[in-house]
Amino acid sequence: MKKIVVLTGAGMSAESGLKTFRDADGLWEEYPVQKVATHEGWLNDPTLVTQFYNMLRKKCWNVKPNEGHKLVAELEKKYKVTVVTQNVDNLHEQAGSTKVIHLHGELMKVCSSNDPDDPRYQQTLTEETCEIEPGTKAADGSLLRPFIVFFGEAVPMISAAAEECQDADIFIIIGTSLNVYPAAGLINYVRPGVPVYVIDPKPISAGGRNITQIQKGAGEGMRELTTLLG
């Protein structure tokens, strides 16, 4: 069975109604990235950061996977599929994808601020518990923080993602500009000669790789790609 690795970015979830961060009306226009998505921002005002991610979680509970998410999940009927996502939502899982690597963390989890990657102090939130009271502590006594990789922090899952890319027989990129590193560098781990498909309404350059681009949104693009793959 051939292996597909799918790399997804913010454009994947845009059709579900989640704002992308970088577009003209994106979230960074409303909330300065330095205040809500950096380690310094967390240290300066953990209450603001906690409230920001509470707000995002509430929005996330009201959105559903779009056609693109569902068609990615359906690839598992014919292929071994690993989804590597830059998104912090859980829409791939909701759509039925069974192997998802989250590069930038998971919105629906909170963790220790002393050691975010220690699974003993990570909690998965439900719709009822998705609002964290500022000042709430993890089991190790540190403040509970969002399980999000802040700008400037190491990306712990990048090695696992790179290993998956090395084994890919088909590589699909959906809804990401390939401008955000280290995720953008994952294409360099894909073996020469492996077909690379890019689904994005805007033209994307893939660092000299020979790519097939489908200039459409996630849902329409995945419909076309599913036909191409047969």
C-alpha positions as CSV (number, residue, x, y, z in Angstrom):
1,M,0.0,0.0,0.0
2,K,1.5,3.4,-1.0
3,K,2.1,6.0,1.6
4,I,0.8,9.5,1.3
5,V,2.0,12.3,3.6
6,V,-0.2,15.4,3.7
7,L,1.2,18.7,5.0
8,T,-1.6,21.2,5.9
9,G,-1.6,24.8,6.9
10,A,-4.1,27.5,7.9
11,G,-5.8,27.4,4.4
12,M,-7.0,23.9,5.2
13,S,-9.3,25.1,8.0
14,A,-10.3,28.4,6.4
15,E,-13.3,26.8,4.7
16,S,-14.5,25.7,8.1
17,G,-14.7,29.3,9.1
18,L,-11.5,29.5,11.1
19,K,-9.6,32.7,10.3
20,T,-6.0,32.3,9.1
21,F,-3.4,34.2,11.1
22,R,-1.5,35.9,8.3
23,D,-4.1,37.0,5.8
24,A,-5.2,40.7,5.7
25,D,-8.1,40.2,8.1
26,G,-6.3,37.4,10.1
27,L,-6.0,37.0,13.8
28,W,-2.6,38.7,14.0
29,E,-4.3,42.0,12.9
30,E,-6.5,41.9,16.0
31,Y,-4.1,40.3,18.5
32,P,-0.4,41.2,18.2
33,V,1.6,38.0,17.9
34,Q,4.2,39.2,20.4
35,K,1.5,39.4,23.1
36,V,-0.3,36.1,22.6
37,A,2.0,33.7,20.8
38,T,5.5,34.1,22.2
39,H,7.2,32.9,25.4
40,E,7.9,36.6,26.4
41,G,4.2,37.4,25.9
42,W,3.3,34.5,28.2
43,L,5.7,35.6,30.9
44,N,4.5,39.2,30.6
45,D,0.8,38.6,30.7
46,P,-0.3,34.9,31.2
47,T,-3.9,36.1,31.8
48,L,-4.1,37.7,28.4
49,V,-2.6,34.6,26.7
50,T,-5.0,32.3,28.6
51,Q,-8.0,34.4,27.7
52,F,-6.9,34.5,24.0
53,Y,-6.7,30.7,23.7
54,N,-10.0,30.3,25.7
55,M,-11.6,32.5,23.0
56,L,-10.0,30.4,20.2
57,R,-11.2,27.2,21.8
58,K,-14.8,28.4,22.1
59,K,-14.7,29.3,18.4
60,C,-13.3,25.9,17.5
61,W,-16.1,24.0,19.2
62,N,-18.5,25.8,16.8
63,V,-16.8,24.7,13.6
64,K,-16.9,21.4,11.7
65,P,-14.5,19.7,9.3
66,N,-14.9,20.9,5.7
67,E,-15.0,18.8,2.6
68,G,-11.2,19.0,2.3
69,H,-10.7,17.5,5.7
70,K,-13.1,14.7,4.9
71,L,-11.5,13.9,1.6
72,V,-8.1,13.7,3.2
73,A,-9.5,11.2,5.7
74,E,-11.0,9.2,2.9
75,L,-7.5,8.7,1.4
76,E,-7.0,6.1,4.1
77,K,-9.3,3.7,2.3
78,K,-6.6,3.3,-0.4
79,Y,-3.4,4.5,1.1
80,K,-1.3,4.6,4.3
81,V,-1.8,8.3,5.3
82,T,0.1,10.5,7.7
83,V,-1.2,14.1,8.1
84,V,1.4,16.6,9.3
85,T,-0.4,19.8,10.2
86,Q,0.7,23.3,11.2
87,N,-2.9,23.8,12.5
88,V,-3.7,23.6,16.2
89,D,-7.4,22.7,15.7
90,N,-8.5,19.0,15.8
91,L,-10.6,19.1,12.5
92,H,-8.5,16.4,10.9
93,E,-9.2,14.1,13.8
94,Q,-12.9,15.0,13.7
95,A,-13.0,14.2,10.0
96,G,-11.6,10.7,10.7
97,S,-7.9,11.0,10.0
98,T,-6.2,8.4,12.3
99,K,-2.5,9.5,12.2
100,V,-2.0,13.3,12.7
101,I,1.2,15.0,13.7
102,H,0.6,18.4,15.2
103,L,3.8,20.6,14.6
104,H,2.6,23.6,16.5
105,G,0.7,22.0,19.4
106,E,-3.0,21.3,20.0
107,L,-5.5,24.0,21.0
108,M,-7.6,21.5,22.9
109,K,-4.8,20.7,25.3
110,V,-3.1,22.5,28.2
111,C,0.2,21.7,29.8
112,S,2.8,22.6,32.4
113,S,4.5,25.9,31.8
114,N,7.7,24.5,33.3
115,D,7.8,21.5,31.0
116,P,5.2,21.7,28.2
117,D,6.2,18.3,26.6
118,D,5.9,16.2,29.8
119,P,2.7,14.1,29.1
120,R,2.1,13.7,32.8
121,Y,1.0,17.3,33.1
122,Q,-0.9,17.6,29.8
123,Q,-4.7,17.7,29.9
124,T,-7.2,17.3,27.0
125,L,-10.1,19.7,27.4
126,T,-13.7,19.1,26.5
127,E,-16.4,21.6,25.4
128,E,-17.4,22.0,29.1
129,T,-13.9,22.5,30.4
130,C,-12.4,24.5,27.5
131,E,-12.2,27.8,29.4
132,I,-9.2,27.8,31.7
133,E,-9.4,30.2,34.7
134,P,-6.3,32.4,34.6
135,G,-4.0,31.3,37.4
136,T,-5.0,27.7,37.3
137,K,-2.0,25.4,38.0
138,A,-0.8,22.2,36.5
139,A,-0.1,19.1,38.7
140,D,3.6,20.2,39.0
141,G,2.6,23.5,40.5
142,S,3.4,25.7,37.5
143,L,0.8,27.7,35.7
144,L,-1.3,25.8,33.1
145,R,-0.4,27.1,29.7
146,P,-1.8,26.4,26.2
147,F,-0.2,23.3,24.6
148,I,0.9,25.5,21.8
149,V,4.4,25.9,20.3
150,F,5.0,29.7,20.7
151,F,7.1,31.6,18.2
152,G,10.8,31.1,19.0
153,E,10.3,27.8,20.7
154,A,11.6,24.5,19.4
155,V,9.2,22.4,17.4
156,P,9.4,19.0,19.1
157,M,7.5,17.0,16.5
158,I,9.6,18.2,13.5
159,S,11.9,15.1,13.6
160,A,9.0,12.7,13.6
161,A,7.4,14.6,10.7
162,A,10.7,14.6,8.7
163,E,10.9,10.8,9.1
164,E,7.4,10.4,7.7
165,C,8.2,12.6,4.7
166,Q,11.3,10.5,3.9
167,D,9.0,7.4,3.4
168,A,6.3,9.2,1.3
169,D,5.3,7.8,-2.1
170,I,3.1,10.8,-2.7
171,F,3.4,14.2,-1.0
172,I,0.4,16.6,-0.8
173,I,0.6,20.2,0.5
174,I,-2.7,22.0,1.3
175,G,-3.3,25.6,2.4
176,T,0.2,26.6,3.4
177,S,2.5,29.2,1.8
178,L,5.6,27.2,2.5
179,N,7.0,30.3,4.2
180,V,6.9,29.1,7.8
181,Y,9.9,27.2,9.0
182,P,10.7,24.5,10.0
183,A,7.5,23.1,8.4
184,A,8.3,24.6,5.0
185,G,11.6,22.6,5.0
186,L,9.8,19.3,5.2
187,I,9.6,19.1,1.4
188,N,13.4,18.7,1.3
189,Y,13.0,15.3,3.0
190,V,10.8,14.0,0.3
191,R,12.7,11.7,-2.0
192,P,13.5,13.0,-5.6
193,G,11.0,11.7,-8.1
194,V,8.1,11.5,-5.6
195,P,5.1,13.3,-7.0
196,V,4.3,16.5,-5.1
197,Y,0.8,18.1,-5.3
198,V,0.1,21.6,-3.9
199,I,-3.5,22.7,-3.3
200,D,-3.7,26.5,-2.7
201,P,-5.6,29.3,-4.4
202,K,-2.4,31.4,-4.6
203,P,0.6,30.4,-6.7
204,I,3.2,28.5,-4.5
205,S,6.9,28.1,-5.2
206,A,8.3,24.8,-3.8
207,G,12.0,25.6,-3.8
208,G,12.7,24.3,-7.3
209,R,10.8,21.0,-6.9
210,N,8.7,19.9,-9.8
211,I,5.2,20.2,-8.4
212,T,1.6,19.9,-9.7
213,Q,-0.4,22.8,-8.4
214,I,-4.1,22.9,-8.1
215,Q,-5.0,26.6,-7.6
216,K,-8.2,26.0,-5.6
217,G,-9.4,25.9,-2.0
218,A,-9.1,22.8,0.2
219,G,-12.4,21.2,-0.7
220,E,-12.5,21.8,-4.4
221,G,-8.8,21.1,-4.7
222,M,-9.1,17.8,-2.9
223,R,-12.0,16.8,-5.1
224,E,-9.8,17.4,-8.2
225,L,-6.8,15.6,-6.7
226,T,-8.9,12.6,-5.7
227,T,-9.9,12.2,-9.3
228,L,-6.2,12.7,-10.4
229,L,-5.1,9.9,-8.1
230,G,-7.8,7.7,-9.3
